[in-house]
């Protein structure tokens, strides 16, 4: 099994940035440098992305790449990013993480693993550095690779990369478990059964808009014009899971009536 993002498979977001939707169709979403856009918004899951990039003189739009991901689920928050770096060094790890706003360090080395206190988030290295798999229990699996814009890419596409930034960015591939029929977002909408892809078939670079619908104010903001994520739904889902676990361990013989617990004989 390939444990790094496959940029040519559904659920991926790579390059500047090119996505492949849940429907298998390729599309480009340019966004804007240093702004945030919602990739996936569902009732109890939101995944936002911060874009990095620049606009050379004479260009009508920014060149952009995915620089960071911000995730909200189960009343928790998780971020990972590739910080700005002038020159790429493959012997340096270019990944930073936070969980519930607190930075944490993932030891370098293949198979190094970090778990959240509740064990509902796992981050595992699949190489000594710059490649991880993030698992959100029963929600999603995210394969992430950090890469720079190479001199070859710069020459081919005329990005005009400046000397002080190699635009280290993320290649990502998502695998989701149990998305709802109303899921939305730049990528999320492509998983809906009623989604009609506006990308024109046969076009070399089918660009899909929606910046106005999916722009959000920060990496961990739940709000965008088309977002369906609800902090309340996320909390209720978590509470249901906790109450179910508790009920499985209750001994009804120890409780009297009036405690809000219903026991069956």
N, C-alpha and C positions, 0 to 999 in steps of 0.2 A: 504494500500500500504506500502510495506517495504521501508523505507527511508534510510537504511544502505546498504552497498555493499552486494550483494548475491554472494559469492565466488563460487557458483556452477551454475551460469547462464552466458549466453553469454555476452561478453564485460567486463569480470572481470579479475583482476590481483591481486593475493593474494599469501601468503606463500613465497616460496623461488625460484623465483616467478613462480607461475603456472597461466597460462592464459587460458581463454575459448574464442575462437574466435567468430567472427560473424557467422561462419558456425556451431557453437555449439561443435567444437572439442577441446579437452583438449591438451595443450602442455606446455612444460617448456622451458624457455629461461634464461640461467644462467648469461650471461654478465660477468661483472667483478666489484669488489668492487671499489668504488670511481671513477667510470667512468660513462659516460652518453650515453644513447641509445634512439633512436627515436621510440616511441610507435606508433604514428600516424603522417603521413605526407600527407597532401592534398594541393590543390592549394592555399587555403586561411586559412589553419589551420595546426599547428604543435604542437604536444605534446611530449616532451622529459621527460625522467626519469633519476634521479641519483640513482645509486645502492649503498647500504651500505653492509658491510659484512666482511669476513676475510677468510684466508686459514690456517687451522690448519696444523701442521707438518705432512708430509706424504700424504697430499691430492694433487691430480692432478689439482684441480680447486678451485676457491673461492666458499664459500657459500654466496649467495647474496639475498638481499631484496630490494624493492623499497622504497627509503628514501625521495624522493622529485619529484615533477612534475613541469615542466616549459612549459608554453603555449604561443604561438604566434598566434594572430588573429586580424583582423581589425587594423593593425599597432599598436596593443597594446601588452603588455606582462603581464603575471600573473604567480606567483609561489606560491606553498605551500610546506612545508616540515615539517618533524618530526626531530627536532634537536637531536644530540647525547645526550643520558642521561645514566648515569651509572646504576641507579636503577629505575625501573618503579614505579610510584606513580599514581594510578588511580584518585587521587584527584587533580592532576595537569594537566593543558592543555598542550599538546605536539604538538601544531600546530603553525607555523609561516607563514605569508603571505606577498607578495609584489604585488603592481600593478604599472606598468610602472617604476619599479625599486625602488619604495618608499614603505617602510614597513607600514603596517596598523594593527590596533588592532581590533579584533572582540570580542565584549563583551561576557563574559561567560554567560551561561544560555540558555535553550532550546528556539528556535525560534528567538534568536538574529540574526540580519541580517545586512549585509553591502552591499551597492551598489556603483559601480563606478560612477564617475561624469556624464557619459553619459548614465548610467543605463543599459549598455550592459553586465555587469558582476554583478551577485548577489551571495553572499556567505551567507548561512543560516545554523545555528547550528540545528542539529536534536537531540542533547542531550546537557547536560550542558557543556560538553567539549569533545574534541577528535573525534567528528563526525560532518561532514558538507556535504552539497550539494552545489556544485559550478555550476551555470547556466551561460553559454555563450549564449546570446540571439540568437535564431534561428540557433545555431551551435551545442551545445552539453550540456549534463547534466552529471556531474561527482559526484558520491557518494564516500565519503572518510571516512575511519575509521583509527585511529592510534592505533597500538597494539605493544606489545613487543614480543620478542622471549621468551616464557615461559620456566620454568624449565622442564615442562613435554615435550615440544617440543625438548628441548635440550637433554633430556634423550633418547627419542625415536629415534632421528635422529643423535645423537652424534655430534652436531654442535660445541661442545667445546667452548661455549660462554665465553668470558673473564669476569673478575670481574668488569672491568671499562666501560662496554658497554652492554646494554640489547638489542641493535639493534632495537630500536623503528622504526617502518616502516609503510607503508601505505597499507591498503587493499582498492582497488579501483574497481569501476564498471562504465563503460561509456555507455551513450546513445547518439547516434549521429543523427543529422538531415541533410540530404542532402549531404552525402559524394559523391565525384565524382567517376567515374569508374576507375580512375588511382590512387586512394588512396593507400599509401604504409605505411611501418613501421612494427615493430614487431607484433603489433596487427592489425593495419589498413589494411594490405594486406588481412586479412581473411574476410574482408567485400566486396572484389571484386568478381564479378560473375565468373571471369575466374580463381579464385584462386584454386590451387590444393595443399591441405595440405600435406606437407612432413612427418608429424607425423605418425608413424606407428601404425595402429589400433591394439588393443590387447596388446600393450606394457604398462607395469605398469607406467613408467615415460617417455613418448615420448618427447625427447629433440629435439628442433628445433634450428638450428644454425642461422647464419646471423649476428654475432657480427661485422664482417668486413663491412657489408652493412649498418648497422644501428648505428654504433658508431658515436658520434658527440662530438665536443670539449668542450661544456659547456651546462649548463641547458637551456640556451636560444639561443643556436646556431641554425640557420635554415639549416645548412649544414650537410649532410651525403651522403655516396656514392649513396644511392637509394632514397634520399629525393626529393619530388616534390613540396614542399612548395615554394612559391614565395612572397617576401615582396611586389613586384610590383602588383601581383594579389590581395593581401590583401588590398593594398591601393586603387586599382581601384574599388574593390568591395565596399569598404567604401565610396568612392567618388560617386559611382552610387547611393547608398542608400541616401546620403545627397542630391544629385541633384534631385532625385525623390521626396524627401520630400519638397524641395524648389519649384519645379515646381507645386506641389499641392497647394501652397499658393500664386503663382504669379497672379497679375492682369495685363493682357496683355495690357490693355488700358493705363497703366502708363508708358509703355516702348516705346521708339522710335527704329527704325531700327538701326542696327550696334552695338548692345550690346551683340551679340552672343546668343540671345534668339529667338527661333522660336515659334511664337504663331499661333494657328489655330482659325479661326472664327467658 
